[in-house]
């Protein structure tokens, strides 16, 4: 290592130490570096139903650190480097892919058949639809003018009928669908996005969208939320403004999750949304002038199924902006990545938050947050995270620069790939960890049908502490995991011992696509909050 490079590494370490937020003692979890470089900075990330993860950044960052195979180059370009890769979780290897147009700040989600449909982007990518079907030689396919409107910073969600809805984007105060029912299908206006748009700042890009069990959509933008009937283009319900009125969407980038849906006799016991962190009003303008306001340290939780829904505010142990929230197999929420000052945008964030935090939704308020062991790698603007089948969390990305920049900056472009292992993967929990025997992976599950799940546990089992969860693989970018949901299936306390260390639990599949749209899910058996490794199942009508 040259003396100059060593100096910059030491300088970065000192800066991180001086600016690291004070935090309580860490509770657990561990980190490992999977690959020191994947050649690109993983700005967007999606787990596929074959345990591979497709990632991409943008095509105008400049030459990446991984070449396209066999001398390929993008059409009309001298850039023969890859800006997308496929990561094989099992072999810990990557394969370069060729994305044809600019995918910067785009959106997407998995279709029922397991293919990734990704939409929009920048410049020539504004109206593109891109499809990725994973196989040994598969690559990106593109549909020119596949969208009615230009989409940049939009949000996608899978619907019960198998289509995607694509909502918003910069100066796109409307929504549309893919695939379209007809060639003449239009893009209905969505006034809520106009109402939540802060002039010159926005604060409503990448709106938080969740499918409600009645088939409508919960949509949160800036500091407000509605229940929306997209079929009739009608607002069904307007929720109270989050207390404090602070912005929670890009560029004041907070995050949100639909908390686990606990099923009982064909209905969800309650439907709740958690919205966390962000940046205070004025932070975007201040950051552009070199003043970096501290991030918000609050979460708002709302039971949207209540007739008189109200926000309940909670204080986090660590303030954060540009972080991610992921649903873990045991129903906890992992908070990871981000910074503690500034906003999203080129060079506009400061003070990385290196410690993840877990949130336990079923605990009493005041005892829900638990700080985890820190990473050593800053993951700020354009960082990503997704849940893997084995329960680890894949973490990548971080590039607050408009090019690849590796030296003489506070936070260099990050090309590495890490895994965070939550505390439930600690070897000390192995005696309580289930292992699924049946059904086999790729089993098809029909709505409303009973499913027998057989599993083993090496040590003593508490039959009353067994549950079965299903988790949808989400599309992650810009602190938003699109199409993320977790259901705790109705087991009616049916866990029984079949023999020494072998058990069976009967669960009922969700009643319709309003609860879990048709497609691929990860199914887990959870015992004493310790999940098994998951299996892939396919929900279908």
Secondary structure as the mmCIF struct_conf table of DSSP 4:
data_model
#
loop_
_struct_conf.conf_type_id
_struct_conf.id
_struct_conf.beg_label_comp_id
_struct_conf.beg_label_asym_id
_struct_conf.beg_label_seq_id
_struct_conf.end_label_comp_id
_struct_conf.end_label_asym_id
_struct_conf.end_label_seq_id
HELX_RH_AL_P HELX_RH_AL_P1 UNK A 3 UNK A 19
BEND BEND1 UNK A 20 UNK A 20
HELX_LH_PP_P HELX_LH_PP_P1 UNK A 21 UNK A 22
HELX_LH_PP_P HELX_LH_PP_P2 UNK A 24 UNK A 26
STRN STRN1 UNK A 30 UNK A 35
BEND BEND2 UNK A 36 UNK A 36
BEND BEND3 UNK A 39 UNK A 40
BEND BEND4 UNK A 43 UNK A 43
STRN STRN2 UNK A 44 UNK A 47
TURN_TY1_P TURN_TY1_P1 UNK A 49 UNK A 50
BEND BEND5 UNK A 51 UNK A 51
STRN STRN3 UNK A 52 UNK A 56
TURN_TY1_P TURN_TY1_P2 UNK A 59 UNK A 60
BEND BEND6 UNK A 61 UNK A 61
BEND BEND7 UNK A 63 UNK A 63
BEND BEND8 UNK A 65 UNK A 66
STRN STRN4 UNK A 67 UNK A 67
HELX_LH_PP_P HELX_LH_PP_P3 UNK A 68 UNK A 68
HELX_RH_3T_P HELX_RH_3T_P1 UNK A 69 UNK A 71
TURN_TY1_P TURN_TY1_P3 UNK A 75 UNK A 76
BEND BEND9 UNK A 78 UNK A 78
STRN STRN5 UNK A 81 UNK A 81
BEND BEND10 UNK A 83 UNK A 83
STRN STRN6 UNK A 84 UNK A 88
TURN_TY1_P TURN_TY1_P4 UNK A 89 UNK A 92
STRN STRN7 UNK A 93 UNK A 97
BEND BEND11 UNK A 101 UNK A 101
TURN_TY1_P TURN_TY1_P5 UNK A 104 UNK A 105
STRN STRN8 UNK A 107 UNK A 110
TURN_TY1_P TURN_TY1_P6 UNK A 112 UNK A 113
BEND BEND12 UNK A 114 UNK A 114
STRN STRN9 UNK A 116 UNK A 119
BEND BEND13 UNK A 122 UNK A 122
HELX_RH_3T_P HELX_RH_3T_P2 UNK A 123 UNK A 125
TURN_TY1_P TURN_TY1_P7 UNK A 126 UNK A 127
STRN STRN10 UNK A 129 UNK A 132
BEND BEND14 UNK A 135 UNK A 135
TURN_TY1_P TURN_TY1_P8 UNK A 136 UNK A 137
STRN STRN11 UNK A 141 UNK A 143
TURN_TY1_P TURN_TY1_P9 UNK A 144 UNK A 145
BEND BEND15 UNK A 147 UNK A 149
BEND BEND16 UNK A 152 UNK A 153
STRN STRN12 UNK A 155 UNK A 158
TURN_TY1_P TURN_TY1_P10 UNK A 160 UNK A 161
BEND BEND17 UNK A 162 UNK A 162
HELX_LH_PP_P HELX_LH_PP_P4 UNK A 163 UNK A 163
STRN STRN13 UNK A 164 UNK A 167
TURN_TY1_P TURN_TY1_P11 UNK A 170 UNK A 171
STRN STRN14 UNK A 174 UNK A 174
STRN STRN15 UNK A 175 UNK A 178
BEND BEND18 UNK A 179 UNK A 179
BEND BEND19 UNK A 181 UNK A 182
TURN_TY1_P TURN_TY1_P12 UNK A 183 UNK A 184
STRN STRN16 UNK A 189 UNK A 189
HELX_RH_AL_P HELX_RH_AL_P2 UNK A 191 UNK A 195
TURN_TY1_P TURN_TY1_P13 UNK A 196 UNK A 196
HELX_LH_PP_P HELX_LH_PP_P5 UNK A 197 UNK A 197
STRN STRN17 UNK A 198 UNK A 198
TURN_TY1_P TURN_TY1_P14 UNK A 199 UNK A 201
STRN STRN18 UNK A 202 UNK A 202
STRN STRN19 UNK A 205 UNK A 205
BEND BEND20 UNK A 206 UNK A 206
STRN STRN20 UNK A 208 UNK A 211
TURN_TY1_P TURN_TY1_P15 UNK A 213 UNK A 214
BEND BEND21 UNK A 215 UNK A 215
STRN STRN21 UNK A 217 UNK A 221
TURN_TY1_P TURN_TY1_P16 UNK A 222 UNK A 223
STRN STRN22 UNK A 224 UNK A 229
TURN_TY1_P TURN_TY1_P17 UNK A 230 UNK A 233
STRN STRN23 UNK A 234 UNK A 238
HELX_LH_PP_P HELX_LH_PP_P6 UNK A 239 UNK A 242
TURN_TY1_P TURN_TY1_P18 UNK A 243 UNK A 244
BEND BEND22 UNK A 249 UNK A 249
STRN STRN24 UNK A 250 UNK A 250
TURN_TY1_P TURN_TY1_P19 UNK A 251 UNK A 251
BEND BEND23 UNK A 252 UNK A 252
STRN STRN25 UNK A 255 UNK A 258
HELX_LH_PP_P HELX_LH_PP_P7 UNK A 259 UNK A 260
STRN STRN26 UNK A 261 UNK A 264
TURN_TY1_P TURN_TY1_P20 UNK A 265 UNK A 266
STRN STRN27 UNK A 267 UNK A 268
BEND BEND24 UNK A 269 UNK A 269
STRN STRN28 UNK A 272 UNK A 276
STRN STRN29 UNK A 279 UNK A 279
TURN_TY1_P TURN_TY1_P21 UNK A 281 UNK A 282
HELX_RH_AL_P HELX_RH_AL_P3 UNK A 283 UNK A 288
TURN_TY1_P TURN_TY1_P22 UNK A 289 UNK A 290
HELX_LH_PP_P HELX_LH_PP_P8 UNK A 293 UNK A 293
STRN STRN30 UNK A 294 UNK A 295
HELX_LH_PP_P HELX_LH_PP_P9 UNK A 296 UNK A 296
STRN STRN31 UNK A 298 UNK A 303
TURN_TY1_P TURN_TY1_P23 UNK A 304 UNK A 305
BEND BEND25 UNK A 306 UNK A 306
TURN_TY1_P TURN_TY1_P24 UNK A 307 UNK A 308
STRN STRN32 UNK A 311 UNK A 315
BEND BEND26 UNK A 317 UNK A 318
STRN STRN33 UNK A 321 UNK A 321
BEND BEND27 UNK A 322 UNK A 322
STRN STRN34 UNK A 324 UNK A 327
TURN_TY1_P TURN_TY1_P25 UNK A 329 UNK A 330
BEND BEND28 UNK A 331 UNK A 331
STRN STRN35 UNK A 333 UNK A 336
STRN STRN36 UNK A 339 UNK A 342
BEND BEND29 UNK A 344 UNK A 345
TURN_TY1_P TURN_TY1_P26 UNK A 346 UNK A 347
STRN STRN37 UNK A 349 UNK A 352
STRN STRN38 UNK A 355 UNK A 359
TURN_TY1_P TURN_TY1_P27 UNK A 361 UNK A 362
BEND BEND30 UNK A 363 UNK A 363
HELX_LH_PP_P HELX_LH_PP_P10 UNK A 364 UNK A 364
TURN_TY1_P TURN_TY1_P28 UNK A 365 UNK A 366
BEND BEND31 UNK A 367 UNK A 367
STRN STRN39 UNK A 369 UNK A 374
HELX_LH_PP_P HELX_LH_PP_P11 UNK A 375 UNK A 375
BEND BEND32 UNK A 376 UNK A 377
TURN_TY1_P TURN_TY1_P29 UNK A 381 UNK A 382
STRN STRN40 UNK A 383 UNK A 387
TURN_TY1_P TURN_TY1_P30 UNK A 389 UNK A 390
BEND BEND33 UNK A 391 UNK A 391
STRN STRN41 UNK A 393 UNK A 397
BEND BEND34 UNK A 401 UNK A 403
BEND BEND35 UNK A 407 UNK A 411
STRN STRN42 UNK A 417 UNK A 421
HELX_RH_3T_P HELX_RH_3T_P3 UNK A 423 UNK A 425
BEND BEND36 UNK A 426 UNK A 426
HELX_RH_3T_P HELX_RH_3T_P4 UNK A 427 UNK A 432
STRN STRN43 UNK A 434 UNK A 438
BEND BEND37 UNK A 439 UNK A 439
HELX_LH_PP_P HELX_LH_PP_P12 UNK A 440 UNK A 440
TURN_TY1_P TURN_TY1_P31 UNK A 441 UNK A 442
STRN STRN44 UNK A 443 UNK A 446
TURN_TY1_P TURN_TY1_P32 UNK A 447 UNK A 448
STRN STRN45 UNK A 450 UNK A 457
BEND BEND38 UNK A 458 UNK A 459
HELX_RH_3T_P HELX_RH_3T_P5 UNK A 463 UNK A 465
STRN STRN46 UNK A 466 UNK A 472
HELX_LH_PP_P HELX_LH_PP_P13 UNK A 473 UNK A 474
STRN STRN47 UNK A 475 UNK A 477
TURN_TY1_P TURN_TY1_P33 UNK A 478 UNK A 479
STRN STRN48 UNK A 480 UNK A 482
TURN_TY1_P TURN_TY1_P34 UNK A 483 UNK A 483
STRN STRN49 UNK A 486 UNK A 488
STRN STRN50 UNK A 490 UNK A 490
TURN_TY1_P TURN_TY1_P35 UNK A 492 UNK A 493
STRN STRN51 UNK A 496 UNK A 499
TURN_TY1_P TURN_TY1_P36 UNK A 500 UNK A 501
STRN STRN52 UNK A 502 UNK A 508
BEND BEND39 UNK A 511 UNK A 512
TURN_TY1_P TURN_TY1_P37 UNK A 513 UNK A 515
BEND BEND40 UNK A 516 UNK A 516
BEND BEND41 UNK A 518 UNK A 518
STRN STRN53 UNK A 519 UNK A 527
TURN_TY1_P TURN_TY1_P38 UNK A 528 UNK A 529
STRN STRN54 UNK A 530 UNK A 531
HELX_LH_PP_P HELX_LH_PP_P14 UNK A 532 UNK A 534
STRN STRN55 UNK A 535 UNK A 540
#
